[in-house]
Amino acid sequence: MEAGELREPREPGPGAETAAAPCWEETKTFYENLAPKKKPKSPKPQNAVTIAVSSRALFRMDEEQRIYTEQGVEEYVRYQLEHENEPFSPGPAFPFVKALEAVNRRLRELYPDSEDIFDIVLVTNNHAQVGVRLINSINHYDLFIERFCMTGGNSPICYLKAYHTNLYLSADAEKVREAIDEGIAAATIFSPSRDVAVSQSQLRVAFDGDAVLFSDESERIVKAHGLDRFFEHEKAHENKPLAQGPLKGFLEALGRLQKKFYSKGLRLECPIRTYLVTARSAASSGARALKTLRSWGLETDEALFLAGAPKGPLLEKIRPHIFFDDQMFHVAGAQEMGTVAAHVPYGVAQKPRPPAPLKPAPAAQ
């Protein structure tokens, strides 16, 4: 062999000195580290827990939205193209998405061949040309988001069922209402008033009960007849499960993934933790909520009955990645304490929508 010529290392034969084995292993490791790291394969949507996130939920796009509102779509697209190499800043759903990916890493370690993991889809009515900046931002933050849905100004809601969506998060309240009307778990996500550090290794999700996990049956009684009648109703119907609310299915999906860790003896080290944070009183109306979850084969890791007290201070201690509630004053209280909160526009507590304009009658032929 000529001086300076490189030769591929060969695995030592059976007669070689045993001391050569460590050298060979080090050489293999060196070359393996030089190889580009492959991203994991995307699961089939029907096998995964699909989280659809809008671009304005995942990233902060305040300036871009201002340009769109004040100057129109053409100027908006031009601005995005001029800045497509500048990554967006993280938005309110960003820590939640990072936590989902942390859970996925643990699941892939335990179940390498399973597709029962979180699958994140970016859903936006942006023009496809804006997609380059979104892709650049996703790669900048090393997010694993392979599925995009860019509808060029049309509503993306019609595509959510095709993606087998388990949860849709958006900054657009009207699109969230559309999704709820289609029977899809959805919420309008809001940025907190201040930044609070959240867990990097454990996904924490907090739910209100009535009109979120459960139907709005009980809230209707409060609204129509007052608290005393509500307490009487709950006592009389303690053993009758409440009907399901819009996010029951998402809690069910989280519970299914939790059980994959439990089956490996990792209940105490599970990277998913769920919370019920409700204004109900434990003594007078808490039993029905817990028995309803039990009847569904579900549970939350913690249940906090606040008897009408503000939720913000408790959420500040929990530090969830996201908190779901159907009432905006609870969402606002959570925001003030640094919690990413999401409004579920479902049930009797919602403001009535303005009536749709009447269509003119067709002209006589």
Disulfide bonds with the S-S distance in Angstrom:
none
